């Protein structure tokens, strides 16, 4: 077993040593004192202990709550997540938080599980979809091309509803992530992916590599985002 110190002030978690093999960053951070294995790292000090609970659960069991049920069928769903706006918002927010956290911890298996769970939550409320897209693109375009294509296709399919119901948030997203905007517009006009579409947007910046300040901003503002979330507008 390995003791992992998370947050500042820290909270410690005990996880199975074998689970840490899924992350080179965590595996290589293991130290020993008086025969006890532990991990204490500045990277982990930036995390919220509440967010790490699901990571610890995944490291030990390969799953985290809410569990994914009936995967691969038309009835795939998350356990105990009913089709109501509040529960879906909580589940979607958890997906966004875990995706960014697992990326920092170099846990591609957890990121893949997060994506699969996220897809079961369709249809999305407009603000919910844009919120999680911001989290998925927190450090630039996701390494998972399938996730990028899914976001692009969904945004293009519901483009006019997103613009009508959440235009300010949608416009900010497109201006900041110009490559995402380019691909959405390509999909809208039916162009092959290799062709260029000129997007006239004054981007604040995009395609960041690992950026601790940006991660902290997402971490510190997540409760504020939740509190300010508008009422659900479901996209068909």
PETASUL-V572687 format. One record per backbone hydrogen bond with DSSP energy under -1.0 kcal/mol. NH is the residue of the N-H (numbers start at 1). CO is the residue of the C=O. If there is no record, write none. Layout:
nh=NH co=CO
nh=NH co=CO
//
This chain:
nh=2 co=15
nh=3 co=37
nh=4 co=13
nh=5 co=39
nh=6 co=11
nh=7 co=44
nh=11 co=6
nh=13 co=4
nh=15 co=2
nh=21 co=18
nh=22 co=19
nh=23 co=20
nh=27 co=23
nh=28 co=24
nh=30 co=27
nh=31 co=38
nh=33 co=36
nh=36 co=33
nh=38 co=31
nh=39 co=3
nh=45 co=41
nh=47 co=44
nh=52 co=48
nh=53 co=49
nh=56 co=52
nh=57 co=53
nh=58 co=54
nh=59 co=55
nh=60 co=56
nh=61 co=57
nh=62 co=58
nh=69 co=77
nh=73 co=70
nh=76 co=73
nh=77 co=69
nh=79 co=67
nh=81 co=78
nh=84 co=82
nh=88 co=84
nh=89 co=85
nh=90 co=86
nh=91 co=87
nh=92 co=88
nh=93 co=89
nh=94 co=90
nh=95 co=91
nh=96 co=92
nh=97 co=93
nh=98 co=94
nh=99 co=95
nh=100 co=96
nh=101 co=97
nh=102 co=98
nh=103 co=99
nh=104 co=100
nh=105 co=101
nh=106 co=103
nh=107 co=102
nh=111 co=107
nh=112 co=108
nh=113 co=109
nh=114 co=110
nh=115 co=111
nh=116 co=112
nh=117 co=113
nh=118 co=114
nh=119 co=115
nh=121 co=118
nh=126 co=233
nh=129 co=125
nh=130 co=126
nh=131 co=127
nh=132 co=128
nh=133 co=129
nh=134 co=130
nh=135 co=131
nh=136 co=132
nh=137 co=133
nh=138 co=135
nh=140 co=137
nh=148 co=144
nh=149 co=145
nh=150 co=146
nh=151 co=147
nh=152 co=148
nh=153 co=149
nh=154 co=150
nh=155 co=151
nh=156 co=152
nh=157 co=153
nh=158 co=154
nh=159 co=156
nh=162 co=158
nh=163 co=159
nh=164 co=160
nh=165 co=161
nh=166 co=162
nh=170 co=166
nh=171 co=167
nh=172 co=168
nh=173 co=169
nh=174 co=170
nh=175 co=171
nh=176 co=172
nh=177 co=173
nh=181 co=177
nh=182 co=178
nh=183 co=179
nh=184 co=180
nh=185 co=181
nh=186 co=182
nh=187 co=183
nh=188 co=184
nh=189 co=185
nh=191 co=186
nh=195 co=192
nh=201 co=199
nh=203 co=201
nh=215 co=211
nh=216 co=212
nh=217 co=213
nh=218 co=214
nh=219 co=215
nh=220 co=216
nh=221 co=217
nh=225 co=221
nh=226 co=222
nh=227 co=223
nh=228 co=224
nh=235 co=124
//
